[in-house]
Amino acid sequence: MTTQAADAWALATAGAGIDVDYGDAVAAAGGGIVNGGGIPWWNRWVFGNHSGLSRPKLLVLEACRGVLVEGIVLHNSPSFNLLLSTVLHAEIRHVTVVTDRKHQRDLKAVLRARRVIAMRAAGIDVNVAATPLEPEDLNTDGIDFSGRDIWVHDCNVQNDDDSIAVKPCDSKNCQVQAMIAADMLLGSSLALCL
């Protein structure tokens, strides 16, 4: 994807490659690869020519009921891969998330070096090896969700950020409850963001 195509995608989709809001009986299933073309987006983000545009998420389902996401591959999203926000009765199964981890780690090394230079310039003595947090993550979370009655299972998430993240609800009508993640192969981490 070229920089021009990346610009057009962000402007045309208002922040998501595929976005479904307020749907009933929503399914993203049946196989296939959804390629987000993330590398040009990540490069633009790191090297500063993003003109204030946020990077789009790949697949977003918001305020939906009766959701099934099954048997698809999400590849190199510019930002989050799969975001289910304030959903009710959702099942995510046999989903694969793949992110070019080597490219992301190379970019994160650039960001880390910039951070260390800035800290040292500010007179802060920093030991890079002793810095456990990575604030330079590119936020390519695997599967993020909030809502009720959500079952995530038999998924393979190979990314370099949060593999699975339970997000806080952004609605008074949403409760984080009855969520199960089972039989997962994770490449990075599991996060609970309440």
C-alpha positions, -999 to +999 in steps of 0.1 A: +000+000+000+014+034-009+014+064+013-013+079-010-034+048-007-029+048+031-041+085+032-072+077+011-080+046+033-079+067+065-101+095+051-125+072+033-132+049+063-132+073+093-108+052+112-115+015+104-110-008+075-143-026+083-166-009+107-201-022+119-221-002+144-254-012+161-257-045+141-277-076+151-266-111+141-233-099+127-208-124+113-173-121+099-167-156+090-158-181+063-121-178+058-099-154+040-072-128+049-079-092+057-046-075+050-043-041+067-011-030+049+003-019+082+039-014+074+036+019+056+013+032+084+038+021+111+067+037+091+047+070+088+040+069+125+076+064+136+092+087+111+068+116+117+050+122+084+015+112+096+001+147+095-019+142+127-040+113+112-046+084+135-040+049+122-071+030+113-082-002+131-087-032+109-121-047+120-143-028+145-177-040+157-194-015+181-226-018+201-235-050+182-255-080+194-251-117+184-216-114+170-196-143+154-161-137+142-147-170+129-121-185+106-105-153+093-069-141+093-062-105+102-027-094+089-007-063+097-033-039+109-022-003+111-035-002+146-058-026+166-067-058+146-101-067+160-120-044+183-154-053+198-167-024+218-198-027+240-210-059+224-235-084+237-234-121+230-202-125+210-180-155+200-146-151+185-132-185+174-105-198+151-092-163+143-056-158+135-039-124+139-004-120+124+017-089+127+052-085+111+069-086+145+104-082+131+095-049+113+077-037+144+107-045+167+130-026+143+108+004+145+105+002+182+143+001+185+143+035+167+116+049+191+135+035+221+168+051+209+149+085+205+135+082+240+169+074+255+185+104+237+157+127+249+160+115+285+198+119+285+195+153+270+171+162+299+198+151+323+181+118+333+205+089+338+189+060+320+199+024+318+182+011+287+186-025+297+168-019+330+138-002+314+111-029+315+083-009+300+080-003+262+061+030+258+070+028+221+045+000+213+027+006+180-007-005+195-014-033+171-034-052+197-047-086+186-082-089+199-097-062+222-132-064+236-157-050+260-193-059+267-212-089+281-213-126+273-181-128+252-163-160+244-129-159+228-114-193+221-091-214+198-074-183+184-038-177+174-025-142+180+011-134+170+018-097+175+041-075+194+017-058+217-014-069+237-025-101+222-058-100+241-071-070+259-103-066+279-112-030+276-134-008+299-169-001+288-176+033+274-213+032+281-234+032+313-253+003+299-223-019+295-208-042+321-176-062+318-189-097+327-191-133+315-160-131+294-139-162+287-107-166+268-096-202+264-073-224+243-053-194+230-018-193+214-005-158+223+026-142+210+028-113+234+005-105+264-029-107+279-041-073+293-070-063+315-076-026+310-104-016+335 
